[in-house]
Amino acid sequence: MTEKLLVVFPHPDDESFGCAGIIAKHIKEGGEVTYACGTLGEMGRNMGSPIFATRESLPLVREVELKEACEALGIQKLRKLGLHDKTIEFESIETLSDMLLKVIKEEQPTKILTHYPNYAVHPDHNALGAATIRAVQKLPKVGRPTVIAHAFSRNHEDHIGEADVVLNVTEFMDTKLAALKAHRSQTENMLKGVELQLSNNDPEALSFFATERFWVVDAEQFDLSE
Amino acid sequence: MKQIDTKELQNQLQAFVNDTVYVHLETTNGAYAAHHNEGFLSAGVFLRNGRIQVERATIKGDGPYRIGIKLPEGWLYAEGLTHFEKTPTQLLIAGLNAEGRLAVALQLSRQPFGDQNKGVDAND
């Protein structure tokens, strides 16, 4: 059976920061990937340097960048959930999880990658991660897809322990850079510094690129009902 | 967007006086401000498609600029404005820092600002 990964993140670029390697690895091993992207990053602060976007044009810019990043990673299918950046935590988790349940039923993933609720810094990350896990709770227990989560808040390991999956993704470093570069409006400034650090073999930059960490979560451990 | 020319922008603001218009008002530090700097009080405000009646609209300052809009029963105010862009129906004004990051936005429109996320295909 072909392994099928469903990635559920709220913002164009969440799939590239910290997760590009696992996605590229899954695809290289013959797996399929669908990316359900929550928003178009309407509230992003970066307007380009020099400035090339406005508050109104930014989502259109980021939609194009998202498609290019998916191409760079080899993601076969992109679904846009139509939510508004920075508002996801204010939506009903039942409505969100029903929407995601529909996506899960249609895509039939063997594995789901999302943000770890409460440990993923941005309120949208935490809320969409929780809604994804809530959707999995609504599936029959037998035959559920595995859920793996991305966590990176301050001191997260003190609360949730060490990662269950630690991947060396050095092999996919060029792919990861290409995906990050595709998100030009968000990453252009940052990457100038990072590329310089990488060329100088800076340990922190190398570690950011070479290692990705994920937690396998049991949907039942979360109390998410509204 | 281009850097604010106060004379030109004052003229553009004037065109909205005595109109009831849609407003987008926003200020943010970014969701990662407190992640990168523990103890930082991250604050932000976002209002999209509020309806206001513009009684008077004035730009002040030497750059970055301030704009105050007088309403029949109150005020609307934004500080730190640096750039603007006029479209046929919208006046987009923003405060962008040296790295091109949006710190504040004040936008007026005669029609509702669009639902920018048109690519809804989750429920096709």
Interface residues (C-beta under 8 A of the other chain):
Chain A: A36 T39 L40 E42 M43 G44 R45 N46 M47 G48 S49 P50 I51 T54 R55 E56 L58 P59 L60 E63 R79 K80 L81 G82 L83 H84 K86 M99 K102 V103 V121 H122 P123 D124 S153 R154 N189
Chain B: M1 H24 E26 T28 G30 A31 Y32 H35 E38 F46 H83 E85 T87 Q90 L92 A94 L96 E99 G100 R101 L102 A103 A105 Q107 F113 G114 D115 Q116 N117 G119 V120 D121 A122 N123
